[in-house]
Amino acid sequence: MNLIKSRDSVYLHAGAATPQILIDAFTERVKDLEGVSVIHILSIGDAKYLNPEMEGHVRLNSLFTGTNAREAVNSGRADWTPIFLSEIPGLFKMGHIPVDVAMIHISPPDLHGFCSYGVSTDITIAACKAAKIIIALVNERMPRVHGDNFIHVSKLDYIVETDTPLFQAPKVELTDTHMQIGKYIASMIDDGSTLQMGIGAIPDATLHYLKDKRNLGIHTEMFSDGVVELVEAGIINGEAKTLHPGKVVSSIVMGSQHVYDFIHENPFMEFHPTDYVNDPFVIAQNNKMVAINSSIEIDITGQVCSDSMGRRNFSGIGGQVDFMRGASRSPGGVPIIAMPSTAKQGTQSRIVLDLKPGAAVTTSRGDVHYVVTEFGIAYLHGKTLRDRAKALIEIAHPDFRESLDRQAHESKVLV
């Protein structure tokens, strides 16, 4: 890794494409350097470059904070940039975030010399186009995925070959609460809808209840095993889609080896960068677009916090606002915020009078349409503050409804 110099900016491929072998070599080298900047969205695996002893040698600019970066960001050793996922590629294209070295994880070249970005297109194409040097981990096990998802071998400056398994996302445990939320969401999905739902317990629970639906489509930034299961069952076929009919459109995938095998050389799957997939104007071209996103907490006027716990960064804006706005402009679209009604083993309501001090408003109350908990569905769009408060209190956990009602009256939201 002598290619990296002090004060260089280094981009790292995301998700299951995190180039761990290159990162390990980089971590050893960076101890001898100063002021190196690292840029990435969701990173998986061991991030030793974020350890306290690396301070002064390397500093992260996190564009979406994962588990391995939270402590460094919240302790002040790393930075976080709040930005819509659809707009991140533009930061590279316009030079707002320079890239000296891009470290990526790709498939071997085909007969024509094209390598696939595989499981993670996301913002990486834009970063590579801006990079002065591209170092590629070429993995025999990286699937070749169709779409705008290729780089020619001639663009690669250095290649490290490997034959190692990709990161596999652990199976999420579904609780009764998740299942009830999924059941409510499924009731809002018509045959012929196109879905965005990401990965996690609520998306998995929702997919469980879609087995009686027909002709569903996928246009999403990320998916996992549940989508593949419904494709194999014939429920997701994309035939009713008004944009890219007959295709699953995504940007990132994280799941089991079965998912990676399924997407390999499968013309049904198309991966595109996030400045396309997450563009609200592109999303809105899908009729009956259903966007399902989660929240940490929501106040009784409808302000949604999804990326922080008070002042402490938890994740990032990601694609939530992109898809909420895209679905709201889709003919027959259904933008949904879904969450369990409580946190911390039922001791804390997620529906609150006010967001925690310093908490971010990820999605504004003007963008919120449907809110779902295990206790029901609240529709907020076009409603007064008083009507919003009533609707949200009705789907709060019963243990907190009385106190929320009292607080709403004391604050004059309810009179």
C-alpha beads as a LAMMPS data file, in Angstrom:
LAMMPS data file: protein, C-alpha beads

415 atoms
414 bonds

1 atom types
1 bond types

-500.0 500.0 xlo xhi
-500.0 500.0 ylo yhi
-500.0 500.0 zlo zhi

Masses

1 110.0

Atoms # bond

1 1 1 0.000 0.000 0.000
2 1 1 2.892 2.367 -0.697
3 1 1 0.589 3.934 -3.286
4 1 1 -1.162 5.901 -0.542
5 1 1 0.551 9.041 0.688
6 1 1 -0.020 11.400 3.599
7 1 1 -3.106 13.605 3.168
8 1 1 -4.535 11.401 0.399
9 1 1 -8.251 10.669 0.313
10 1 1 -9.138 6.969 0.058
11 1 1 -12.529 5.597 -0.996
12 1 1 -13.673 2.158 0.237
13 1 1 -16.261 -0.018 -1.502
14 1 1 -19.371 -0.690 0.621
15 1 1 -21.434 -3.456 2.203
16 1 1 -20.635 -7.046 1.285
17 1 1 -18.097 -5.633 -1.191
18 1 1 -15.993 -4.096 1.586
19 1 1 -12.434 -4.990 0.413
20 1 1 -11.192 -6.352 3.730
21 1 1 -7.908 -7.711 2.363
22 1 1 -6.995 -4.287 1.001
23 1 1 -8.165 -2.579 4.188
24 1 1 -5.918 -4.800 6.305
25 1 1 -2.900 -3.830 4.182
26 1 1 -3.941 -0.173 4.265
27 1 1 -4.193 -0.245 8.061
28 1 1 -0.608 -1.432 8.374
29 1 1 0.645 1.221 5.953
30 1 1 -1.327 4.163 7.327
31 1 1 0.519 4.043 10.663
32 1 1 3.449 5.647 8.839
33 1 1 1.315 8.413 7.281
34 1 1 -0.467 11.540 8.457
35 1 1 -3.794 13.130 7.620
36 1 1 -5.194 10.390 5.362
37 1 1 -8.924 10.746 4.752
38 1 1 -11.155 7.676 4.311
39 1 1 -14.588 7.925 2.671
40 1 1 -17.300 5.274 2.679
41 1 1 -20.953 4.529 3.261
42 1 1 -21.949 1.347 5.102
43 1 1 -18.764 -0.562 5.877
44 1 1 -18.702 -4.172 7.039
45 1 1 -16.039 -5.980 9.033
46 1 1 -12.958 -5.031 10.971
47 1 1 -12.199 -1.294 10.702
48 1 1 -8.911 -1.053 12.584
49 1 1 -8.184 2.237 10.831
50 1 1 -10.768 3.709 13.241
51 1 1 -9.017 2.563 16.404
52 1 1 -7.970 5.364 18.827
53 1 1 -4.278 4.898 18.069
54 1 1 -4.981 5.792 14.422
55 1 1 -5.963 9.345 15.336
56 1 1 -3.820 11.792 13.397
57 1 1 -2.916 9.127 10.851
58 1 1 -6.395 8.611 9.371
59 1 1 -9.792 10.259 9.708
60 1 1 -13.054 8.865 8.354
61 1 1 -15.709 10.866 6.545
62 1 1 -18.701 8.576 6.998
63 1 1 -21.517 9.133 4.512
64 1 1 -23.623 6.494 6.307
65 1 1 -22.478 5.225 9.678
66 1 1 -22.443 1.494 10.317
67 1 1 -21.830 -0.424 13.520
68 1 1 -18.053 -0.439 13.107
69 1 1 -17.858 3.366 12.777
70 1 1 -20.336 4.662 15.387
71 1 1 -17.946 4.829 18.318
72 1 1 -15.336 6.742 16.324
73 1 1 -17.910 9.192 14.932
74 1 1 -19.553 9.841 18.294
75 1 1 -16.247 10.212 20.123
76 1 1 -15.118 12.880 17.640
77 1 1 -12.341 10.826 15.988
78 1 1 -14.317 10.575 12.744
79 1 1 -16.695 12.782 10.800
80 1 1 -20.181 12.182 9.458
81 1 1 -21.764 13.941 6.489
82 1 1 -25.581 14.038 6.409
83 1 1 -26.690 13.691 2.769
84 1 1 -29.320 11.925 0.678
85 1 1 -27.985 8.724 -0.857
86 1 1 -29.158 9.917 -4.277
87 1 1 -26.864 12.942 -4.044
88 1 1 -23.624 11.311 -2.869
89 1 1 -22.336 10.443 -6.373
90 1 1 -22.642 14.125 -7.252
91 1 1 -20.134 14.984 -4.498
92 1 1 -17.506 12.969 -6.383
93 1 1 -18.553 14.163 -9.831
94 1 1 -18.373 17.834 -8.846
95 1 1 -15.130 17.435 -6.913
96 1 1 -16.604 18.345 -3.537
97 1 1 -15.123 15.110 -2.195
98 1 1 -11.820 14.341 -3.955
99 1 1 -10.682 10.737 -4.375
100 1 1 -6.982 10.017 -4.717
101 1 1 -7.271 6.243 -4.317
102 1 1 -10.337 3.997 -4.688
103 1 1 -10.145 0.507 -3.173
104 1 1 -12.846 -1.691 -4.648
105 1 1 -13.959 -5.338 -4.666
106 1 1 -15.088 -6.726 -8.033
107 1 1 -15.548 -9.809 -10.190
108 1 1 -12.945 -11.155 -12.619
109 1 1 -13.131 -9.713 -16.137
110 1 1 -15.254 -11.374 -18.791
111 1 1 -14.075 -12.183 -22.328
112 1 1 -14.420 -8.495 -23.201
113 1 1 -12.481 -7.267 -20.177
114 1 1 -15.430 -6.016 -18.092
115 1 1 -15.494 -6.622 -14.343
116 1 1 -18.727 -6.367 -12.360
117 1 1 -19.017 -4.290 -9.199
118 1 1 -21.087 -7.253 -8.057
119 1 1 -23.108 -6.887 -4.881
120 1 1 -22.557 -3.144 -4.439
121 1 1 -22.885 -0.570 -7.215
122 1 1 -24.152 2.255 -4.965
123 1 1 -21.809 5.287 -5.101
124 1 1 -18.746 3.370 -6.254
125 1 1 -18.950 4.066 -9.984
126 1 1 -18.806 7.822 -9.347
127 1 1 -15.932 7.397 -6.879
128 1 1 -13.949 5.333 -9.400
129 1 1 -14.482 7.873 -12.179
130 1 1 -13.111 10.569 -9.870
131 1 1 -10.200 8.502 -8.531
132 1 1 -6.611 9.056 -9.612
133 1 1 -5.688 5.453 -8.718
134 1 1 -7.953 2.381 -8.561
135 1 1 -6.843 -0.658 -6.582
136 1 1 -9.126 -3.643 -7.205
137 1 1 -9.588 -6.778 -5.153
138 1 1 -10.655 -9.215 -7.881
139 1 1 -12.558 -12.068 -6.290
140 1 1 -13.518 -15.292 -8.066
141 1 1 -16.590 -15.451 -5.808
142 1 1 -17.944 -11.980 -6.592
143 1 1 -21.141 -12.417 -8.627
144 1 1 -21.488 -10.746 -12.003
145 1 1 -24.597 -8.597 -11.815
146 1 1 -26.240 -6.949 -14.822
147 1 1 -27.139 -3.269 -15.221
148 1 1 -24.931 -0.186 -14.989
149 1 1 -22.552 -2.213 -12.881
150 1 1 -19.276 -2.720 -14.763
151 1 1 -15.755 -1.353 -14.982
152 1 1 -13.274 -2.304 -17.708
153 1 1 -10.046 -3.931 -16.591
154 1 1 -8.111 -1.225 -18.438
155 1 1 -9.362 1.303 -15.830
156 1 1 -7.726 -0.630 -12.987
157 1 1 -4.264 0.496 -11.927
158 1 1 -3.492 -2.367 -9.545
159 1 1 -5.111 -5.776 -9.036
160 1 1 -5.027 -8.142 -6.057
161 1 1 -6.549 -11.543 -6.814
162 1 1 -8.447 -13.599 -4.241
163 1 1 -10.923 -16.451 -3.911
164 1 1 -12.658 -15.752 -0.616
165 1 1 -16.320 -15.891 0.512
166 1 1 -18.300 -12.661 0.692
167 1 1 -19.762 -11.351 3.925
168 1 1 -23.149 -12.963 4.594
169 1 1 -25.814 -11.065 6.518
170 1 1 -27.071 -13.021 9.550
171 1 1 -30.709 -14.079 9.542
172 1 1 -32.858 -11.609 11.476
173 1 1 -35.001 -12.899 14.349
174 1 1 -38.629 -11.851 13.879
175 1 1 -40.699 -11.056 16.963
176 1 1 -44.491 -10.974 17.271
177 1 1 -44.229 -7.186 17.093
178 1 1 -42.380 -7.299 13.773
179 1 1 -44.883 -9.797 12.392
180 1 1 -47.857 -7.614 13.319
181 1 1 -46.233 -4.576 11.717
182 1 1 -45.514 -6.632 8.610
183 1 1 -49.132 -7.767 8.476
184 1 1 -50.404 -4.181 8.592
185 1 1 -47.978 -3.098 5.868
186 1 1 -48.919 -6.046 3.659
187 1 1 -52.552 -4.982 3.884
188 1 1 -51.563 -1.709 2.195
189 1 1 -49.858 -3.373 -0.766
190 1 1 -51.954 -4.035 -3.857
191 1 1 -51.230 -6.541 -6.592
192 1 1 -48.951 -4.953 -9.175
193 1 1 -47.160 -2.716 -6.656
194 1 1 -43.444 -1.974 -6.831
195 1 1 -41.624 -2.179 -3.500
196 1 1 -38.709 -0.562 -1.710
197 1 1 -38.037 -2.071 1.668
198 1 1 -34.362 -2.527 2.433
199 1 1 -33.205 -5.240 4.823
200 1 1 -34.073 -6.044 8.432
201 1 1 -36.844 -7.412 10.608
202 1 1 -39.751 -5.282 9.348
203 1 1 -38.991 -5.871 5.638
204 1 1 -38.645 -9.613 6.284
205 1 1 -41.908 -9.691 8.234
206 1 1 -43.683 -7.785 5.461
207 1 1 -42.408 -10.152 2.779
208 1 1 -43.771 -13.063 4.811
209 1 1 -47.305 -11.711 4.354
210 1 1 -47.043 -11.078 0.607
211 1 1 -47.413 -14.687 -0.477
212 1 1 -50.986 -14.140 -1.658
213 1 1 -50.054 -11.096 -3.775
214 1 1 -49.474 -11.123 -7.518
215 1 1 -47.198 -9.389 -10.023
216 1 1 -45.116 -7.433 -7.527
217 1 1 -42.004 -5.523 -8.568
218 1 1 -38.842 -4.296 -6.858
219 1 1 -37.156 -0.900 -7.179
220 1 1 -35.032 -0.518 -4.055
221 1 1 -31.603 0.587 -2.909
222 1 1 -31.026 -2.681 -1.042
223 1 1 -32.544 -6.141 -0.582
224 1 1 -31.824 -9.532 0.945
225 1 1 -33.052 -13.154 1.020
226 1 1 -36.770 -12.414 1.373
227 1 1 -36.969 -10.812 -2.074
228 1 1 -35.258 -13.796 -3.706
229 1 1 -37.697 -16.171 -2.025
230 1 1 -40.661 -14.293 -3.494
231 1 1 -39.025 -14.155 -6.919
232 1 1 -38.554 -17.915 -6.830
233 1 1 -42.218 -18.289 -5.802
234 1 1 -43.335 -16.206 -8.797
235 1 1 -44.864 -13.466 -6.633
236 1 1 -42.231 -10.906 -7.609
237 1 1 -42.027 -10.965 -11.401
238 1 1 -41.932 -7.258 -12.315
239 1 1 -44.559 -7.720 -15.005
240 1 1 -46.718 -4.812 -13.804
241 1 1 -43.836 -2.366 -13.393
242 1 1 -44.055 0.839 -15.394
243 1 1 -40.272 1.379 -15.241
244 1 1 -37.881 -1.471 -16.051
245 1 1 -40.689 -4.038 -16.385
246 1 1 -39.552 -7.584 -15.785
247 1 1 -36.507 -6.479 -13.807
248 1 1 -35.537 -6.218 -10.145
249 1 1 -33.772 -2.857 -9.846
250 1 1 -31.425 -2.285 -6.911
251 1 1 -28.046 -0.875 -5.957
252 1 1 -26.812 -3.041 -3.072
253 1 1 -27.520 -6.548 -1.802
254 1 1 -26.522 -8.219 1.461
255 1 1 -27.709 -11.694 2.278
256 1 1 -26.831 -15.371 2.240
257 1 1 -24.738 -17.228 -0.327
258 1 1 -28.014 -18.306 -1.919
259 1 1 -28.745 -14.647 -2.757
260 1 1 -25.299 -14.143 -4.268
261 1 1 -25.688 -17.292 -6.353
262 1 1 -29.135 -16.149 -7.500
263 1 1 -28.046 -12.734 -8.754
264 1 1 -24.974 -14.063 -10.589
265 1 1 -25.397 -13.633 -14.355
266 1 1 -29.168 -13.348 -13.843
267 1 1 -30.709 -10.989 -16.450
268 1 1 -33.731 -10.532 -14.159
269 1 1 -31.512 -8.491 -11.823
270 1 1 -30.208 -5.007 -12.656
271 1 1 -28.011 -2.924 -10.366
272 1 1 -27.620 0.812 -10.963
273 1 1 -25.898 3.628 -9.022
274 1 1 -27.822 5.476 -6.337
275 1 1 -28.014 8.725 -8.283
276 1 1 -30.368 6.764 -10.568
277 1 1 -32.045 4.208 -8.288
278 1 1 -32.653 6.743 -5.513
279 1 1 -33.589 9.709 -7.685
280 1 1 -37.135 10.638 -6.530
281 1 1 -38.091 11.537 -10.111
282 1 1 -37.012 8.067 -11.278
283 1 1 -38.743 6.353 -8.351
284 1 1 -41.993 8.187 -9.092
285 1 1 -42.128 6.629 -12.561
286 1 1 -43.074 3.351 -10.895
287 1 1 -46.859 3.220 -10.501
288 1 1 -48.068 1.959 -7.101
289 1 1 -44.633 2.572 -5.590
290 1 1 -44.594 1.393 -1.961
291 1 1 -41.695 2.746 0.132
292 1 1 -41.164 1.151 3.551
293 1 1 -38.681 2.841 5.880
294 1 1 -37.989 2.675 9.595
295 1 1 -37.588 5.212 12.370
296 1 1 -35.950 5.558 15.765
297 1 1 -38.648 7.906 17.038
298 1 1 -41.375 10.219 15.768
299 1 1 -42.943 13.190 17.512
300 1 1 -46.700 13.681 17.690
301 1 1 -46.621 16.229 14.857
302 1 1 -45.004 13.707 12.483
303 1 1 -41.307 14.645 12.537
304 1 1 -39.274 11.485 11.941
305 1 1 -35.822 10.839 13.413
306 1 1 -34.101 7.848 11.825
307 1 1 -30.379 8.597 11.918
308 1 1 -29.549 9.765 15.456
309 1 1 -30.260 9.123 19.108
310 1 1 -30.358 12.643 20.390
311 1 1 -27.080 14.180 19.289
312 1 1 -25.392 10.799 18.828
313 1 1 -25.134 9.667 15.230
314 1 1 -26.601 6.209 14.621
315 1 1 -26.682 5.691 10.855
316 1 1 -27.418 8.241 8.136
317 1 1 -30.129 9.738 5.964
318 1 1 -29.559 7.000 3.420
319 1 1 -32.387 6.621 0.938
320 1 1 -35.325 7.255 3.246
321 1 1 -36.203 10.738 2.031
322 1 1 -35.459 9.822 -1.599
323 1 1 -37.991 7.003 -1.522
324 1 1 -40.567 8.740 0.644
325 1 1 -40.670 11.611 -1.851
326 1 1 -40.537 9.327 -4.877
327 1 1 -43.394 7.149 -3.613
328 1 1 -45.508 10.186 -2.713
329 1 1 -45.320 11.333 -6.336
330 1 1 -45.986 7.888 -7.790
331 1 1 -49.509 7.253 -9.126
332 1 1 -51.067 5.180 -6.346
333 1 1 -47.875 5.413 -4.294
334 1 1 -47.728 4.520 -0.604
335 1 1 -44.909 6.087 1.499
336 1 1 -44.644 4.297 4.861
337 1 1 -42.667 4.875 8.067
338 1 1 -42.786 1.707 10.173
339 1 1 -41.427 0.998 13.651
340 1 1 -42.189 -0.874 16.872
341 1 1 -44.111 1.354 19.273
342 1 1 -41.496 1.032 22.034
343 1 1 -37.749 0.743 22.584
344 1 1 -35.539 -0.561 25.404
345 1 1 -37.644 -3.616 26.225
346 1 1 -40.883 -1.665 26.250
347 1 1 -39.736 0.999 28.714
348 1 1 -39.618 3.869 26.214
349 1 1 -42.187 5.055 23.698
350 1 1 -40.962 5.702 20.161
351 1 1 -43.893 8.079 19.662
352 1 1 -43.025 11.138 21.724
353 1 1 -44.135 14.703 22.399
354 1 1 -40.748 16.059 21.312
355 1 1 -37.734 14.421 19.719
356 1 1 -34.720 14.080 21.991
357 1 1 -32.600 17.249 22.330
358 1 1 -30.307 17.461 19.335
359 1 1 -32.103 14.704 17.430
360 1 1 -32.110 14.991 13.654
361 1 1 -35.306 15.365 11.658
362 1 1 -34.581 12.834 8.926
363 1 1 -37.973 13.040 7.236
364 1 1 -40.002 16.204 7.671
365 1 1 -43.622 16.115 8.771
366 1 1 -44.531 17.484 5.351
367 1 1 -43.155 14.301 3.758
368 1 1 -44.825 11.795 6.074
369 1 1 -47.936 9.990 4.879
370 1 1 -48.424 6.648 6.666
371 1 1 -46.967 5.617 10.031
372 1 1 -47.288 1.973 11.114
373 1 1 -46.694 0.321 14.489
374 1 1 -47.899 -3.018 15.811
375 1 1 -51.020 -1.180 17.013
376 1 1 -52.197 0.113 13.663
377 1 1 -51.838 2.559 10.802
378 1 1 -51.928 6.362 11.115
379 1 1 -52.395 8.588 8.063
380 1 1 -50.913 12.057 8.552
381 1 1 -50.642 13.718 5.144
382 1 1 -52.686 16.899 4.906
383 1 1 -53.790 16.590 8.538
384 1 1 -53.655 19.313 11.199
385 1 1 -51.257 19.032 14.121
386 1 1 -54.184 18.124 16.333
387 1 1 -55.377 15.362 14.008
388 1 1 -51.819 14.063 13.639
389 1 1 -51.383 13.888 17.401
390 1 1 -54.653 11.984 17.797
391 1 1 -53.760 9.512 15.052
392 1 1 -50.257 8.839 16.398
393 1 1 -51.394 8.465 20.010
394 1 1 -53.898 5.839 18.832
395 1 1 -51.067 3.651 17.466
396 1 1 -48.700 4.260 20.410
397 1 1 -48.252 1.500 22.966
398 1 1 -51.227 1.472 25.397
399 1 1 -48.846 1.987 28.321
400 1 1 -47.915 5.435 26.984
401 1 1 -51.137 6.712 25.439
402 1 1 -52.459 8.423 28.554
403 1 1 -49.209 10.308 29.227
404 1 1 -48.907 11.294 25.553
405 1 1 -52.465 12.575 25.569
406 1 1 -51.800 14.585 28.727
407 1 1 -48.557 16.028 27.319
408 1 1 -50.312 16.923 24.068
409 1 1 -53.006 18.830 25.977
410 1 1 -50.469 20.577 28.213
411 1 1 -48.493 21.709 25.145
412 1 1 -51.731 22.868 23.435
413 1 1 -51.265 20.504 20.489
414 1 1 -54.561 18.974 21.675
415 1 1 -57.135 21.337 23.182

Bonds

1 1 1 2
2 1 2 3
3 1 3 4
4 1 4 5
5 1 5 6
6 1 6 7
7 1 7 8
8 1 8 9
9 1 9 10
10 1 10 11
11 1 11 12
12 1 12 13
13 1 13 14
14 1 14 15
15 1 15 16
16 1 16 17
17 1 17 18
18 1 18 19
19 1 19 20
20 1 20 21
21 1 21 22
22 1 22 23
23 1 23 24
24 1 24 25
25 1 25 26
26 1 26 27
27 1 27 28
28 1 28 29
29 1 29 30
30 1 30 31
31 1 31 32
32 1 32 33
33 1 33 34
34 1 34 35
35 1 35 36
36 1 36 37
37 1 37 38
38 1 38 39
39 1 39 40
40 1 40 41
41 1 41 42
42 1 42 43
43 1 43 44
44 1 44 45
45 1 45 46
46 1 46 47
47 1 47 48
48 1 48 49
49 1 49 50
50 1 50 51
51 1 51 52
52 1 52 53
53 1 53 54
54 1 54 55
55 1 55 56
56 1 56 57
57 1 57 58
58 1 58 59
59 1 59 60
60 1 60 61
61 1 61 62
62 1 62 63
63 1 63 64
64 1 64 65
65 1 65 66
66 1 66 67
67 1 67 68
68 1 68 69
69 1 69 70
70 1 70 71
71 1 71 72
72 1 72 73
73 1 73 74
74 1 74 75
75 1 75 76
76 1 76 77
77 1 77 78
78 1 78 79
79 1 79 80
80 1 80 81
81 1 81 82
82 1 82 83
83 1 83 84
84 1 84 85
85 1 85 86
86 1 86 87
87 1 87 88
88 1 88 89
89 1 89 90
90 1 90 91
91 1 91 92
92 1 92 93
93 1 93 94
94 1 94 95
95 1 95 96
96 1 96 97
97 1 97 98
98 1 98 99
99 1 99 100
100 1 100 101
101 1 101 102
102 1 102 103
103 1 103 104
104 1 104 105
105 1 105 106
106 1 106 107
107 1 107 108
108 1 108 109
109 1 109 110
110 1 110 111
111 1 111 112
112 1 112 113
113 1 113 114
114 1 114 115
115 1 115 116
116 1 116 117
117 1 117 118
118 1 118 119
119 1 119 120
120 1 120 121
121 1 121 122
122 1 122 123
123 1 123 124
124 1 124 125
125 1 125 126
126 1 126 127
127 1 127 128
128 1 128 129
129 1 129 130
130 1 130 131
131 1 131 132
132 1 132 133
133 1 133 134
134 1 134 135
135 1 135 136
136 1 136 137
137 1 137 138
138 1 138 139
139 1 139 140
140 1 140 141
141 1 141 142
142 1 142 143
143 1 143 144
144 1 144 145
145 1 145 146
146 1 146 147
147 1 147 148
148 1 148 149
149 1 149 150
150 1 150 151
151 1 151 152
152 1 152 153
153 1 153 154
154 1 154 155
155 1 155 156
156 1 156 157
157 1 157 158
158 1 158 159
159 1 159 160
160 1 160 161
161 1 161 162
162 1 162 163
163 1 163 164
164 1 164 165
165 1 165 166
166 1 166 167
167 1 167 168
168 1 168 169
169 1 169 170
170 1 170 171
171 1 171 172
172 1 172 173
173 1 173 174
174 1 174 175
175 1 175 176
176 1 176 177
177 1 177 178
178 1 178 179
179 1 179 180
180 1 180 181
181 1 181 182
182 1 182 183
183 1 183 184
184 1 184 185
185 1 185 186
186 1 186 187
187 1 187 188
188 1 188 189
189 1 189 190
190 1 190 191
191 1 191 192
192 1 192 193
193 1 193 194
194 1 194 195
195 1 195 196
196 1 196 197
197 1 197 198
198 1 198 199
199 1 199 200
200 1 200 201
201 1 201 202
202 1 202 203
203 1 203 204
204 1 204 205
205 1 205 206
206 1 206 207
207 1 207 208
208 1 208 209
209 1 209 210
210 1 210 211
211 1 211 212
212 1 212 213
213 1 213 214
214 1 214 215
215 1 215 216
216 1 216 217
217 1 217 218
218 1 218 219
219 1 219 220
220 1 220 221
221 1 221 222
222 1 222 223
223 1 223 224
224 1 224 225
225 1 225 226
226 1 226 227
227 1 227 228
228 1 228 229
229 1 229 230
230 1 230 231
231 1 231 232
232 1 232 233
233 1 233 234
234 1 234 235
235 1 235 236
236 1 236 237
237 1 237 238
238 1 238 239
239 1 239 240
240 1 240 241
241 1 241 242
242 1 242 243
243 1 243 244
244 1 244 245
245 1 245 246
246 1 246 247
247 1 247 248
248 1 248 249
249 1 249 250
250 1 250 251
251 1 251 252
252 1 252 253
253 1 253 254
254 1 254 255
255 1 255 256
256 1 256 257
257 1 257 258
258 1 258 259
259 1 259 260
260 1 260 261
261 1 261 262
262 1 262 263
263 1 263 264
264 1 264 265
265 1 265 266
266 1 266 267
267 1 267 268
268 1 268 269
269 1 269 270
270 1 270 271
271 1 271 272
272 1 272 273
273 1 273 274
274 1 274 275
275 1 275 276
276 1 276 277
277 1 277 278
278 1 278 279
279 1 279 280
280 1 280 281
281 1 281 282
282 1 282 283
283 1 283 284
284 1 284 285
285 1 285 286
286 1 286 287
287 1 287 288
288 1 288 289
289 1 289 290
290 1 290 291
291 1 291 292
292 1 292 293
293 1 293 294
294 1 294 295
295 1 295 296
296 1 296 297
297 1 297 298
298 1 298 299
299 1 299 300
300 1 300 301
301 1 301 302
302 1 302 303
303 1 303 304
304 1 304 305
305 1 305 306
306 1 306 307
307 1 307 308
308 1 308 309
309 1 309 310
310 1 310 311
311 1 311 312
312 1 312 313
313 1 313 314
314 1 314 315
315 1 315 316
316 1 316 317
317 1 317 318
318 1 318 319
319 1 319 320
320 1 320 321
321 1 321 322
322 1 322 323
323 1 323 324
324 1 324 325
325 1 325 326
326 1 326 327
327 1 327 328
328 1 328 329
329 1 329 330
330 1 330 331
331 1 331 332
332 1 332 333
333 1 333 334
334 1 334 335
335 1 335 336
336 1 336 337
337 1 337 338
338 1 338 339
339 1 339 340
340 1 340 341
341 1 341 342
342 1 342 343
343 1 343 344
344 1 344 345
345 1 345 346
346 1 346 347
347 1 347 348
348 1 348 349
349 1 349 350
350 1 350 351
351 1 351 352
352 1 352 353
353 1 353 354
354 1 354 355
355 1 355 356
356 1 356 357
357 1 357 358
358 1 358 359
359 1 359 360
360 1 360 361
361 1 361 362
362 1 362 363
363 1 363 364
364 1 364 365
365 1 365 366
366 1 366 367
367 1 367 368
368 1 368 369
369 1 369 370
370 1 370 371
371 1 371 372
372 1 372 373
373 1 373 374
374 1 374 375
375 1 375 376
376 1 376 377
377 1 377 378
378 1 378 379
379 1 379 380
380 1 380 381
381 1 381 382
382 1 382 383
383 1 383 384
384 1 384 385
385 1 385 386
386 1 386 387
387 1 387 388
388 1 388 389
389 1 389 390
390 1 390 391
391 1 391 392
392 1 392 393
393 1 393 394
394 1 394 395
395 1 395 396
396 1 396 397
397 1 397 398
398 1 398 399
399 1 399 400
400 1 400 401
401 1 401 402
402 1 402 403
403 1 403 404
404 1 404 405
405 1 405 406
406 1 406 407
407 1 407 408
408 1 408 409
409 1 409 410
410 1 410 411
411 1 411 412
412 1 412 413
413 1 413 414
414 1 414 415
